[in-house]
Amino acid sequence: MPNIKSAEKRVSVSATKKLQNQMIRSQMQTAVRKFNAAIAEGDVETAKKLLPVASSKIDNAATKNVIHKNAANRKKAQIAKALSQLERGIVVVKVDAKTLKQAEQKAAAQRKAEEAEAIKAQRNEAKKAKEAAKAPAPKKSTAAKKAATPKAPKETAAKEEAPKKRTTTKKAAAPAATDTDGEGDPDEIK
């Protein structure tokens, strides 16, 4: 914050001039944008009416040193060239950066919405399929059940095709003492 009175006044004056310059620049840009919109639509009559208005706003900005005089001359030449090309039938679409960016954002938002809708539809289908799998099937008649159940010969054929396992039995280990008298308990050694 300035301490000296003259510096304080400079701050307030420069803020006021900034607002005035913004107003002049905005009026110029609006006039040029309207002219470019008429050119983009291919409306020659409207473009002819807007050309002197846009040129006047550009000259006004240059006179008040908001833009440089060479920049003003370049802008006037561009809009005059666009009008002459439109009159000759050459199609030139002049779109400013702001309009182009808005169109890109709109297209991106639309793409994103479509993708979200597709994902939502896919989830709904998966949910319906899952619910259909969980829901008990309607009761079938006995004839339909017999037709739906696999037949026994197919099952036996599948069992026969499977390799058979060999079963081996381990022989019991011989007792340390042998039963010689046939009573079932080993004889004691005397």
Long-range contacts (C-beta under 8 A, 24 or more apart in sequence): 21-64, 21-66, 24-60, 24-61, 24-64, 24-66, 25-61, 25-66, 25-67, 27-57, 27-60, 27-61, 28-54, 28-57, 28-58, 28-60, 28-61, 28-66, 28-67, 31-56, 31-57, 31-58, 32-57, 32-58, 32-75, 32-79, 32-96, 33-96, 33-99, 35-79, 35-82, 36-79, 36-82, 36-94, 36-95, 36-96, 39-82, 39-83, 39-86, 39-92, 39-93, 39-94, 40-93, 40-94, 40-95, 42-86, 42-91, 44-83, 44-86, 44-87, 47-82, 47-83, 47-86, 48-83, 51-79, 51-80, 51-83, 54-79, 55-79, 55-80
